[in-house]
Amino acid sequence: MSDAPVPNADSPCPEIELTSAFLDGELTEADAAGAEAHIAACAECQAFVAVAADVSEAMRRPSARLKAPPLLRARIRRRLDSEASVRPARAGFLWGALSGAGVSAAAAAFIAVLMLPPAPESLAGAVTDAHIHALSAGRTIEVVSSSHHTVKPWFAGRAPLSPPVAEFAAQGFPLVGGRVDRVLGQKAAVVVYGHGKHEIDLFVWADRGAALPASGVRLGYHTVFWKNADLDFAAVSDVAPDELSQFVRLVQAEPE
Amino acid sequence: MDSRRASFEALALPHMDSAYSLARWLSRSPTDADDIVQEAMLRAFRAFDGVRVETVKPWLLAIVRNCFRDHAVRAGRTQPIDDDHVRTLAFDGPDPESEAAWASERRRLDEILARLPPDFREVLILREMEEMSYREIAEAIGAPVGTVMSRLARARGLLKEHWNE
């Protein structure tokens, strides 16, 4: 798309873009101070601000917000449900195909390749793998305790960092314990919380300066990544995504 | 409900009103908006794996915007916003009296916004109606932040001519 065809003739002030970005709160403090001083002295920018404020007010009125009609919502949900049911979880589908009588050797080989666990080429895959591996080996917890006074000191000398450990029992996420695990060869402290019959692993490792992968769902486990100070965090669990988000917000709100 | 469907429900469907509002203001037509949102939601669901939780909204609105453009091209309108296609934006309001007032406010706004070239309209809608940051808008329209900044300034500059008519 080109911006070329529209003449800018009615806004000849060269500062107009800064004035506009100032209104949107998109300038740094220093630039904002400069823009404010400019507006105070520029009649043209003052007229621009007046119209922009009117436009903004009109576009943010409740009358301007349009809501998706209930019938449309229902239709979309139905389409999504049928879309989801023709594409069942990969493992279930493949096991079904394997147990079928007429699977050719080539198809079986193809399926066998798909069934291999994904290579932990990405951090996202590595964290999910570590979580699943610990679950299946029955060793998610090396120190069992619902007290942060026990769990936090336990990591000293075992992990190369001291992870924040808090008790969220009152909010429905009791502290269960901790372990030391490896993510792509790097030692990570894992603080384990419970939620109903589910478990949430909070991986914490020293920031390596790399961008974190996308939060999302892999192999049925939801993963949320974030950074805080010089630590990287990943929460992994099979709880519902909104419950995991609630947990993540609790952890992020903890001072430390 | 499978886990992908469940996470789509929890993360993407809360933005359905935003998706619809954008489709409606861009297309200026209730029936087109229905088609666009339905198509966009299905496309989004198929591509949902690995989307960052904090960027779901700009990601989804980018799909809505692309569906709108595809829809406009299919309908043989390369300039989807033109005066031949002005339609009313009547909609269900809280009661008949304010509904009438709201409908007339929306119509006036629609007529003024319709004078903006589509590239400028969409950034203004994303900024003022969806209250998105420049970075989120940049993500939604697939352009640099600097482009968002200059288009918004020019959109507002153009509106200056028509606003008090």
Interface residues (C-beta under 8 A of the other chain):
Chain A: M1 D3 P5 V6 N8 D10 S11 I16 E17 T19 S20 A21 D24 E26 A47 F48 V51 A52 D54 V55 S56 A58 M59 R60 R61 P62 S63 A64 R65 L66 K67 A68 P69 L72 R73 R75 I76 R77 R79 L80 D81 E83 A84 P88 A89 A124 P213 A214 S215 G216 V217 R218 G220 H222 V224 D238 A240 P241 D242 S245
Chain B: M1 D2 S3 R4 R5 A6 S7 F8 E9 A10 L11 L13 M16 D17 A19 Y20 S21 R24 W25 D34 V37 Q38 M41 L42 F45 R46 F48 D49 G50 V51 R52 V53 E54 L89 F91 D92 G93 S98 A101 W102 E105 R106 L109 P117 D119 F120 L124 I125 R127 E128 M129 E131 S133 Y134 A143 T147 M149 S150 R151 L152 A153 R154 R156 G157 L158 L159 K160 E161 W163 N164
